[in-house]
């Protein structure tokens, strides 16, 4: 489940999380059909009025923007509009002072080359912090790297940020499944109030390779202090301690 986030309950932390360019803001979002400017996530310098943000331009074209704002916008705009009431993936890549890119659902690339110097930030947030209209958010992440188009496409296909080859550059990750600070990668975020649970987009998480085949062991063998030998139709069948189902069991045949 993701969370429905507005100005009453958006999660944030009053600190910077990257030292400068490059970085990437990304996540899954769902917006209502409203004619409003809706922030999705961002990093701000609240003293200087500087913002690095992903937003939904419901007040105009409905496209997604990746904006570096320091009194004037320098925004990469997605090639197509996002569809309200439907989950979409957005990634804003801030590669350098003159290189901003935005991906919507892994493609629909928009770019911007207006120069914007880096300013340190003192706020990280997710959701619509501007008003009471809730934006649904899941899998919010910040990378201290410029993700590629292939990375953006993988994320849009449901690959978890934890499973990307660039996961070593992940500095913040909030899957927002039922609560804040899952799985706890990066600083602890807080919110002024609780948020409503919403449906979560389908995700693919990395894991160890699995085998559904049978194995043959050429002698008696031990697992967890128990010895298995060939006798009877169930000889050699064993399971990993704590396994909950057949998908986690190792089936085999011990031959003497």
N, C-alpha and C positions, 0 to 999 in steps of 0.2 A: 504494500500500500504506500502511496505517496501522501503528501500533506497539502491541504488547502491553506495558502499563506497570504495574509494581507497586512495592513499597517498595525493591526492589533497583536499579531502573533508571529511576525516574520523572525526567523532565527538570524542571529548576528553575533559578531565579536568585535570589540573595539581595538583591533590591532591589524597591522599589515601581515600578509602571508607570503609575499614574493618581494624580492629585492629590486626588481625592475623588469624591463623587457628581456627575453620573451616570456609570455604566459598565455594560458588559454582558460577561458571560462566556458563551461559546458554543462548540459543537463537535459532532462526530459521535462516538458512543460505542457500544460493544457490551459487555455485561456477561454473565458466566456465570450459570447458574441456581444461585445460592448464597443462603443466608439470612444475608447480611452487609450491614452498612453499608459502602458503597463510595464514597469520594470520586472525583469525575470530573475536576475542576480547581478551582483556587481561588487566592486571595490572602490571606496571613495576616500578622498581627503576632505573631511568635513570642514576643516578650517579654511582651506584654500578654495573650496568649491569645485574640486576636480573629481571627475567620475570616469571609471572604466566599467562599462555596463553592457549587458545584453538586455534588449527590450523588445516588446511587441508594439507596433505602431497601429493600434486599433483606431486611433484618432484620425488616421489618414489612409494609408494603403494596406495595412494589415501585414506588412513585411516585418522581418526580424532585423534588428540593427545591432552591430557591435560598435560602440561609440567610445571614443576618447575625448572627453569634454573638459576644457579648461577656460570656460567663458564663451567658447564657440565649439560647435560639434565637428568632429572628424569621424564620420560614421560609414562603415561598410554595411550595405543593405542587401539582404537576400534577393536572389533572382526572382522568386515568387513569394506570394503571400502565404502565411500560415493559415490553417483551417481551424476556426474556433470550435470548441467542444471536442477536439480530437488531440490525442497526445502527439507531440512532435519533438524531435531532437534538435537542439540548437547548440552550435559551438562558435564562440567568438575567439579568434586567434589574434593576439596582439604581439606580432613578431618583432617589431622595432618601432622607432619613432615614425617611420614612413611606410609601414606595412601592417595593415589591418585586414582581416578576412573574416567572413561569416559564412557558416554552412547551415543550411536548413535541411534536416532529414538526410544528412550525409552528402548533399550536393547543393545545387542552386546557389553557387558561389557568388558572393559579392565582395568587392575589394575597395580599399581607400588608401591613398598615399599622402594625405595631408599631414604635415609634420606636427607631432605633438610630443614634447619632451616628457620624460617620465617624472612623475611627482610621487613621493612616498604616500602611502595610504594608511588610514587609521580606522577603517571600517570594512568588514566583509559581511555581506548579507545574501539571503536567498528569498525570493518571493516578491510580491508587490508591496513595497514599503511606503508607497505614495498615498494610498487611500484604502477604503474598506472593500474594494472588489478583490476577491480571492483569486490567486493564480495557483493552480495545482503544480507541484514540483516533486520530482523524484530524481535520484542519481546525480545530484549536484556535485560538481568537481572543479577543482582548480589545479592545473598543471603548471609547473615552472618551466615550461617548454612550449614551443610553437608546434601544435599538432598538425599533421599532414592531412591532405584530403582523404588518404586511405584510412587514417586513424578516425577521422570524422565519420566516414562511411561505416567503419566497424562499429562504432558506438551507436550509430543510427540503426544498425541491424540488430541491436540488442546486446552487444558485447559489453560486459562490465568494464568500467575504467580500471579495475584491479587486474583485468586479464589482458590489457593492452601491452605491447612490447615497450611502450613508453611509461609504464606504470611506476618506474623508478623516479619519475619526475612529478608524481602525484603528491601534492602538498596538502590538499583538503579533499575529503570524500565523504559525502553524506548520502546514503541511499534513501533515507527518510521513510523506510518501511516501518510504519506505525509510530515512530518516535524520532527525536533528534539524536545525534551523536552515535549513529550506527553507520559503519562498524568502528567508529572512533579514530579515523585517520585524520590527523591534523588537530588544530586547536578545538577546544570545547565551545560549541555555540550555545546560546541561550535565547529565550523568547519571553516576552512579557505575559503571554497567555498560551494555553494549549491550542492545538490545531485539530481540525476535523480530518479523519482518514478518508482517502479517496483511492480508487483503483490504481494499481501500479502497472506500468508497461512491462511487457514480457522481457526478461533479461537472461543472458547467458553468462554464467560465472565459470571461471577456470577451475580445474580440478585435476587430480592424478589420472593417468590412463587407466581404463578398466577393461577387463576381459570377461566375455561371457562363455568362453570355451572351456572344455574339460582338460585336465592335466593328468599326466601319468608320471608317477614317482617310482623309480626302480628299486626302492628298498623301504623298509619302515622309516617313518619320519616323525618328528616331534613338533608340536605347536602348543605353546602355553603349558608345557609340562606334561602333556598327554601324548601317548604313543598310539599311532594308528597302523594297523596291519591288515593284510588281505584276508577277510573272512566275511561271508555273507554278501547280500546284494547291496548293502549300504557301505561297504568297506571304503575307507578313505574319505568319506564325505565329512567335512568339518566346516566351521564358520569362524569368522573373525569375532573376537569377544565384543559384545555390545552391539552386534549387527541387528538391524531391525527388520530385515527382509531379505528375500532371495537375491536382490540386486547387489547386496553387499557380501554374499557368501561365496566361498571358493569351493567349487565342486571338483573332485578328482577321484582317481582310482589308484590305490596303493597296490603294487605288485611285488610279490616276494621273489 
